[in-house]
Amino acid sequence: MHKVFVLSLGACLLAGCSQFTTSKEERMSLEAAATERGDAYVNCVTQKGLSYTGQGSSEISTVMQVATAACQPALDSFKSAQDAFLKTQVMLTDKALAASVDALNERARTDIAGQLVTKPAASSVAPAAATAVIAPTAPAVNSAPPASGWTAEQRIYLDCMKDQAKKYGSLNESATAIADVAQSRCKSYLGGTNAALEQEGRALAMGVAMDAKLSKPGS
């Protein structure tokens, strides 16, 4: 009888006896609580991260470090709830808990990167454009650049496109998508309908974005 008890206890420890002492309803409740707190953590990191990128940073790894640090209380709350849920399934929860946290951080990272290339133009402007004074001019004509090159006002638009492409070039998005975002942010400096200037700006942005991708480690 003693030997049977020892064998049963060993099997219980390996399988996690807690799953046999918690009802299905209790497990579902614990899982729902963990899911809710996990979503709250992801939302916190995403919002903090987007707020930080609005201050000029575009390096996702740096953004994530700052955002996750700011959302530590939300992460602690998730860990507590997730650990309670995992203990209804296994005795040792460390690896499963770490995997759960990694999955949440990856969700937040994906959300931030996705919103960076789809959100509407911000009120801030590129450094070159911020210091320039644009004099009222008539709408530009749809023509190629003059032999002497683009005017100072037109260069503001091109500089803006270049700066925006540099800002988002490290993201895992196509050069075309990054050029679209740059155009949405810089179109106020286009000075009217000018297909040649817009084409030049898009080509410049795509080139900068491609250069940034090629310079990334492992490219």
C-alpha positions, 0 to 999 in steps of 0.5 A: 500500500505504501509503495502504491501511494509513493508511485501515485504521488510521483505520477501526481507531481509529474502531471501536476495534481492541481489540475485535478483539484480545480473545477472546469469553471474555476479554470475558465475563470482564471484563464479569462482573468489572465487573458484580460490582464494580458490584453491590458498589458499589450495595450499599455505597451502599445500606447506607451510605445507610440507615444515615445515614437511621437517624440522622435524615436523610431528604433523598435527595440529602444521603444519596446525597452522604454514601453515595457519598463513603463508598463511593469505594473501591468505585466506583474498583474498579468504574471500573477493571473497567468501563474494562477491559471497555469498552476491548474495545468502544471506544477512548474510554471516558469517556462510556460509563464516566460513563453506567455510574456514573450508572446505578449511582447511580440504582440505589442511589437507587431501592433506598434510597427503596424500602426507606425506605417498606417497612422495619419500624418502627425502635426510635427514636421521634418527638421529641415521643414520646421526651420523654413518659412514657406512664402505663399506661392501659386500652385506648382505646375506639373513639370520636370525640375528646371535645369538648375534643380528644385527650388528651395521650397521644393527641396523642403518637400524632398527633405521631409520625404527623406527624413520620414523614410529614414525614420521608418526605414528600419521597420519590417515594411516594404519600401513602397509602404514607407514611401506612402507614409512619408508622402502622407506626412509631407504632402503639405510641403508639395506646394500644389499639384506637381507629379514630377516633384511627387515622383522624385520624392517617392523615389527618394524615400524608397531609395532611403528605405531600401538602403536602411534595410540593406544596412541592417545586420543579417541583410 
